[in-house]
């Protein structure tokens, strides 16, 4: 039984359609790569959500770790102890000081830390002001440097905008979007 | 359905144990993999309906073997690389399966069967290739292990490249001396494996030495050119490529290695002057070769003057190239349908010219679908490199992806008369064991890299 011309024509077109459906299926699954990560709406005027303190505050016995989000965001003046640069030896953690997750800590290793809205960043910040790939913290000669990855709204180190890779002092505030954080011992 | 959406709601409570999420990405991969296997099976069915008018049991062997193998690879990933990229494996599977279907179609036309049949051999090679991919995934648990053996890989790459020149071991097929024969049974192209070893070597070497290559030099015409003493590595690779052109008589392989090195050098240093220097060197060498070496000159004539009847009729002339173009023209927009064209008229329709064969039977629409698959595969590789945290991983991922891209460009560009035709295999599609093994190892390395990239401490704000 040989298939008719018509059957073959339909099968042939069906096969091409199937191929393209497969491709568009992949592209659909990849759309956040192409159009950037979706923005999550954040309650801007509500006070910062209380952090499940037990887990995070345990390690940070220092009083400085107490979240004071509203003021920290408004006054970008660097803390008094600024001066000593953060190095691989003296900085052990990244502490979020303002924003919705104030008080949360993140351990520093020798790996660089990417910051941005995309899912593959080490520190994912999803707000309206953060770019998909916003900034990068990395070790240069054992010193932590912050590099802005050509973000739309900029990265601020102790109140001034970061243009070139800049060494980060200990306890200096780095501000990205509505979130600020510091490198601490 | 965004990847990793579950991660956004789960804040890692403490940096120690990571919250294990359901394997969303692996499930997506399994789904795409099943679709890809379905498309592969239907391609074989269409070939049989078109060429034989009936469906027989060869289908079972060709369709099921590959599917079982890739699903085995998928389950290995579930255990050893659970965060690996979910798109690479289905794309590679589909390309491999389409290749087998097309090779099977040529087999029907030239009436090969049993172990003579190229499709059966291709399936066997696929099994071997996927087994080597699984081995690579199981052995290399972290890509930084490769960084430790940078220079060993460099040595290995050059050794593999020169192996075909060893008398008694090397074998010359249609003018190019790039094969070695193991016994009288199988021939192998060590240069295919060499490209992986060289990619590892280039990545490791450039990470170690890029400062001197990137920072110093004189400014000229707004670009910073490297010092004369830093030109060493580029000249060494250039000499290596030129020796491939002269002694192995293989233009495509030389272009592949040199292009790979150039792109990785550019990535590591971000200096356009390296690219200009490199392209200049290669073009100079190629022009010189076309003047002095007869076979290179012939390639250029066939390319520029393909439709001239004298060139078309000549021995070693443009017959193959033009025949391939006729095939593509016959295919038109939607193709003649699988099994219903005459791709077997072109010489070597199942290896170098598989793109022309597919273009004839699937048409422009099908050919573009295949190119889109390559595009997605390469884009995933670049993406893995972009998201990578360490420089070695970044360079390696982009280098491996770029090898696939450049190889596609060289082969498909040659077949469609964009550049002079050179003998290279179309990745995954073309009949040829060494190429399949090399490309599946590249897939395994990309999967490993993508797993490491995602598998890092994360904090979501």
Interface residues (C-beta under 8 A of the other chain):
Chain A: X1 X2 X3 X7 X8 X9 X11 X12 X13 X15 X16 X18 X19 X20 X22 X23 X25 X26 X27 X29 X30 X32 X33 X37 X38 X40 X52 X55 X56 X96 X99 X100 X101 X104 X105 X106 X107 X109 X111 X112 X114 X118 X119 X120 X121 X122 X123 X124 X125 X126 X127 X179
Chain B: X1 X2 X3 X4 X7 X8 X11 X13 X14 X15 X28 X32 X35 X36 X39 X42 X43 X46 X49 X50 X53 X54 X86 X87 X90 X91 X94 X334 X335 X337 X338 X340 X362 X363 X365 X366 X369 X372 X373 X376 X383 X387 X389 X390 X453 X454 X456 X457 X458 X459 X460 X461
